[in-house]
Amino acid sequence: MAFDVAPGVLFAPWTRRTEHAVSSAPRTSKLGLMITGPASTVDKTFTSWVSQCVHIATEPHGDVFGHTFAATNPDGNLIPVSPVD
């Protein structure tokens, strides 16, 4: 699964070893994406990812680092998305 992160740039976390991609495996790290622009840019990214059937862990909301939401990749790793601070 690839995520659009900038014009012409895709980010695609993956593993070829499916035996490690189990929901019971602990997830202790995350990779955050910071998006340039106002809160509406975060909302547009959220809408785009939802339309591509990305698994969403948290809906857009205000947090200490700004307007954010979080998705997970197929391995269950958390990917928070927020504005550049």
Residue pairs with C-beta under 8 A, 6 or more apart in sequence:
1 12
1 14
1 52
1 54
1 73
1 74
2 10
2 11
2 12
3 10
3 11
3 12
3 33
3 49
3 54
3 71
3 79
4 10
4 45
4 48
5 11
5 33
11 33
13 31
13 73
13 75
13 77
13 79
14 73
14 74
14 75
15 21
15 75
20 75
21 74
21 75
21 76
23 76
25 75
25 76
27 76
27 77
27 78
29 77
30 77
30 78
30 79
30 80
31 77
31 79
32 79
32 80
32 81
32 82
33 79
33 80
33 81
33 82
34 81
34 82
34 83
34 84
34 85
35 41
35 42
35 45
35 81
35 82
35 83
35 84
36 83
36 84
37 83
38 83
39 60
39 66
39 67
39 83
41 83
42 60
42 66
42 67
42 68
42 69
42 81
42 82
42 83
43 60
43 67
45 81
46 56
46 59
46 60
46 69
46 81
49 56
49 71
50 56
54 71
55 71
55 72
55 74
56 69
56 70
56 71
57 70
57 71
57 72
57 78
58 68
58 69
58 70
59 69
60 67
60 68
60 69
61 67
61 68
61 69
62 68
63 82
65 82
65 85
66 82
66 83
66 85
67 82
67 83
68 80
68 81
68 82
68 83
69 80
69 81
70 78
70 79
70 80
70 81
71 78
71 79
71 81
72 78
72 79
73 79
